[in-house]
Amino acid sequence: MFIHRNQNCIEEPVTIATDNYELYGMLYRGEGTSRAMIIICAPDGDERYWSQRLLVNTARLLAEQGFIVLRFDYMGQGESPGNYESATIYTRMQDLNKVLEYMTRQNEGCPLGLLGVRLSAALAIKTANLESHKVDFLVLWEPVLDIDHYFDSQLRIHTTTQMVMYKKVLRNRDQLKLDIMNGEKVSINGYNLARDFYKEALELTPKKDLERYQGKVLSIVNKRVSSQLQESERLPPIKYPAFWRENKFYWEFPHALLDTTMDWFQRNQL
């Protein structure tokens, strides 16, 4: 097995067994005592692709600062096996639970948290409320708290593509939603939205789940969203690039995002 070492961080590829397949992951750790364990839950579909470099750099930075970090891919995405169209909210939740089990075995007794990005923030919040695992803290980057709005935004990509290709909208968002519910696959930048995934996603209740969660929470957004966190952890929107979308310029770190996150870890003694 290839283990990469640099001056401040060790990177080790790992496989995490589920009932039917093995998930790909990359484990990052520094030298010496560990502050806490963090699982990075990447965004979904096309957004995972565009955020890849940021999440790799973030994992390395956190490891250099004394955290044990695991970055992984859900079934059917990235380096993990399987078909994206066959993956549902249920399979994603199963994957995350297996990753939690894996990390808990790595260093029992060490505080453990989830860094959820975009739709995965909703999954992280839901998972953090399960009695089967103890999740001590949540860090949410640009969390999807309004599922309907999220899918409207995704389907807007499809209608925009129609305008580019056909100079008009052939199927509007409401028609596309009916297509999905009727079993047709609707492509969002090459990732097909399948019925089971869509139906299960609509049943997510991230706002209510967030209210129930009793651990420490940091949520960072670069635009105003409804139903923010407890007043003690409410933060005004800060400016940083929309890292989950295609950008014209390469940037290594959105400093406002990472500085705010690292400051929160320090203030909460993590």
N, C-alpha and C positions, 0 to 999 in steps of 0.2 A: 504494500500500500504506500502510495506517495504521500509524504508529510512534508509540507513546505514550512521552512523556518526563516524568519527574518529577525531583525534585531529585537523586535518587541512583541512578536506574535507568532504563534504556531497555528497552521491551518491543516486540517485533516479531513479528507472526504470520508463520509460514513454512509452506511445503508441502515434503514430503519424498517424492520419487518412489520407488515400488517398481515391480515389473514390470507390475502390473495396475491400480494406483490410486495416489493421493497421500494421504499421511498429513498430518493437521493437527498443527502444533506451535506453541509460543510460545517465542521466544528472549528471554532476559533477560541484560542485561549492564550493568555499571557503567562509569564513566569510568576511563581509565588502564589500568595493567598488570593482567593477569588472573592470579589465583592458580592456578586449575585449571578444567577443564570438568566439569560434572556433568549427567548425563541423569537426569531424574526419571521412574521407571517406576511408573505408577499401579497401584493394585489393580484387581481384575477385577469386572466387572458392577456390582451394587448397591453394592459397597464403593467403587468409583471415584466414584460419585455423592456419597456422604457425605464422602469425603476431599477433594473438589475444592477447597474453600475453603482448607483447610490447605496443600495443595500449591501453590496460587497464592501464598499468603503466604510460604511457605518459599522458593519460587523468587525472589521479590522480595527477601527478606532476604539470601539467598546472593549475589544480584547486587550488592546494596548493599555486601556485604563483599568484593567483588572477584572473584567467580566468574562464569564464563560458564555459564548454565543453560539447558537445553532441557527443557521439559515437553511431552509429546506424548500422543496418543491412538492406541491400537491400532486396526486395522481393525475396523469395526463397533461402536466405542464412542466416546462423546463427540462431538467434531466431525469425526472421520474417517469417510469413507464406508464402505458395506458393511453386511452383515447380521451381527449378533452370532452368530447360530446357525451361520453358515458359517465362523466363525473357529475355529481350532484352536490347540494349542500350537505346531505347526509354523508357522502363519501369524504368530503372535505373535513367535516367534523370528526369522522373516524380517523382520518390521517393526523389531524392535530392532536387528538387524544393519544395516539401511538407515539407521536413525537414528545408529548409531555411525559409519558411513561419512560421513554428513553432518557430524557434529560434528568428526570428525578433519580434514576439509577446512577447517573454520572456523579452526583455529589449530593447525597441526601443531607437534609438539614440546611442547605444553602438556599437563601431566598430566591424565588423563581418568578419571572414575569414574562409577559407577552408584549411584543412590539407589533401591533397590528396596523396594517396599512390599507386604506380604502375599504373595499368590501371585506377583506380579512379582519379589519377592526371589528366589524359586526360579529364575525365568527369568534374572534378572541374574547369579546365581551360575553357572548353566550357560553363559551367554554369555561370562562372564569367563574361562572355561577354554578357549575356542576359540582356535586359533592364528591365525585371520584378523584378530583385533583385539588391541590391547594395552590392557587395562583395569588401571589402576594401583591403584585402590582401590574397595572396596565399602562402602556404608552401607546397612544392612538395618533397616528399621523393621517391627517385629512380623512377622518373616519366617515364611512357611509352610515348615517343615522336615519336617512329617509330612503327607504328601498325603492319606492315608486319613482322618486326623483332620479335616483341612480340609473334605473332602467330607461327612463325617458331620455337621459343624457346619452346612454349607450345607443338607443335606437335613433337618436338624432344623427349619430355618425352614419348609420345606414341610409337615412334619407338624404344626407349631404352627399354620400357616394352616388346615390341615384341621380342627383342633380348634375354631378360631374359627368357621369356616364351617359345619361339620357336627356339632359337639359330640362328635366321635370321630375316631380315626385310621382312614382307609379303606385307606391304603397305608403300611406302615412303611418304614423306611430301606432294609432289605434288599430289599424288593419294589420300591422306587423305583430302586435300583441295577440290578435286573434289567430294569425298564422302559427305563432309559436304554440298556443294552446291547442291548436288542431294537429300538432305533431310535425309541423314544418320547421326546418332549421333556418334561422336568420343570421347571416354573417355580420359580425362586428370586427372589421379589420382582419378577416381571416379566421376568426374564432366563432363557431356556430353556437348560438344560444338554443339549447334543447329544452323541451317542455318540462321534464322533471326538475332540472336545475332551476328554471324560471319559477315554477310553481312553489318549490320549496323555499326559494329565496324570498318570495312574497310573504311567506309565513314568518320570516324573521322579525323580531321586535327589538332592535338594538337600543332604542331610547328607554324602553321599560327595563330591559336587561341591565342597562347602565345604572339606572336608579336603584336596582336591587343589589348591585355589587358593593361589597363592604371594604374592599382593599383600596390601596392608593392608586390614584388615576391622574395621568397627564393627557390632555387632548390638545393637539395643535392643529389649527386650520389657518389657511391664508385667505379665507372669505368667511362671512358671517353665515352661521347655520343655526337652525332652531334647536331648542332643547339642549342647551349647553350643560356642563357638569355642575357639581356642587359649587356653591359660591366660592369656597375656599380654593378651588382649583380652576376657576374660570380665568381664561386668558384672552386678551384681545387678539384678533387675527394679526399675524405677522406676515411680512413680505418675503416670499421665496418662490423660486420657479415651480411651475406645475410639473413636478418630476415624473408623474405617471402618464404624461402625454409626450408626443414627439416634440422635441425642441430643436431649434435651428442651430444652437450653439452647445458645445460640450462644456460641462462644468463638473468639477470633481466633488465639491461640497457646497450645499446651500447652508451657509454659515449660520443664518438666523435660526433655521430649523434645528441644527445640531447643537448650537450653543444653548438654546432654550432647553433642549433635552438633557444635556450634560449638567446644566445648572440645576435642573429639577432633581436629577439623581443625587447631586451633592447636598441639596437642601433636605432631601428625604433620607439622607445617610444610607444610600444604597451604593 
